[in-house]
């Protein structure tokens, strides 16, 4: 059931290319098509927001895909199959957007199918990929491997957004379909080439593995895994709450232009990437991927994120003198450190109970993450909208949202320490 030898850095980078391909295709449906529906097609914001939420809801199927890859001979088969479903869903979503302009019902129906396939494809490919990393990466490399693959996923989003964005000008629905079709084909072929031959020799199919309900029950009865699921949900809820309110915060409270707030959003994401690199390199150098070191990096990232969010809440009261750019860099660093260390911890804990359950465990945590991501951005926006509607004022509304997010990060740090003190990865490192 195991690989002949742990993955080397070349193999880890190849799996990172698969993550890049996933990010490139997801960008089209969750970012580019959002803008097309709202601006070019003049649809209400609820339409693209609802479709994105639907794709997250479908990702609740992640445990099913993970359990399937646990039972199969090769996880790479599930990864390639998931990428194919994701590619098909993305193409249908683009066609649906074009159809909405004239045949509304048919367009909405096709979009619903397309985004369901996107959610299912991301769930199957992403869960199986993380399970493959968890079972194939040596414990001391898990933190930097997590950082590398996540950075490559973000790079895939950035590169594809830049290329596709330039090629669709001058905009037309036909040009959109042509350019995105090419981007999807390239991303899919990149993933197939990257994963080819990486999982050899094939393991034996696990016919006697416990059933899916039994696997879920065993995870739920494992206090360590159950508490880690709670940590994933709370921390990812905190991580995603600022997604929809950071740029409005800069515009409404600091009176910045649209271009300036977009640049500040880029500054925050650059901080996230820097934090991931720091956690991956320094975390590995300081403890060779030991569980206790990952614990400290997760807690440190959560605490730094909470401090930065408290700073944003304080800055809302004094926008003329507050160093907003530095504050967002600090927030990005905290978010990146936490995210890289948390994914490394997830990989270690998934493999601690044997390869035969790593996919199911990754699926459970992936489902918790999907729920949190779907609720996070929405809850932050709702808090701001409700408080502004009831006369609380812009500054107070954003203070409440950022303050709540900071408290969630503090709760996440506390949950890490409760998973299995003093380490959340008991048994992940050989004696």
Secondary structure by P-SEA (a helix, b strand, c coil): ccccccccaaaaaaaaaaaaaaaaaaaaaccaaaaaaaccccccaaaaaaaaaaaaaaccaaaaaaaaaaacccaaaaaaaaaaaaaaaaaaaaaaaaaccccaaaaaaaaaaaaaaaaaaaaaaaaaaaaaaaacccccaaaaaaaaaaaaaaaaaaaaaaaaaaaaccccaaaaaaaaaaaaaaaaaaaaaaaccccccccccccccccaaaaaaaaaacaaaaaaaaaaaaaaaaaccccccaaaaaaacccccaaaaaaaaaaaaaaaaaaaaaaaaaaaaaccccaaaaaaaaaaaaaaaaaaaaaaaaacccccccaaaaaaaaaaaaaaaaaaaaaaaaaaaaaccccccaaaaaaaaaaaaaaaaaaaaaaaaaaaaaaaaacccaaaaaaaaaaaaaaaaaaaaaaaaaccccccccccccc
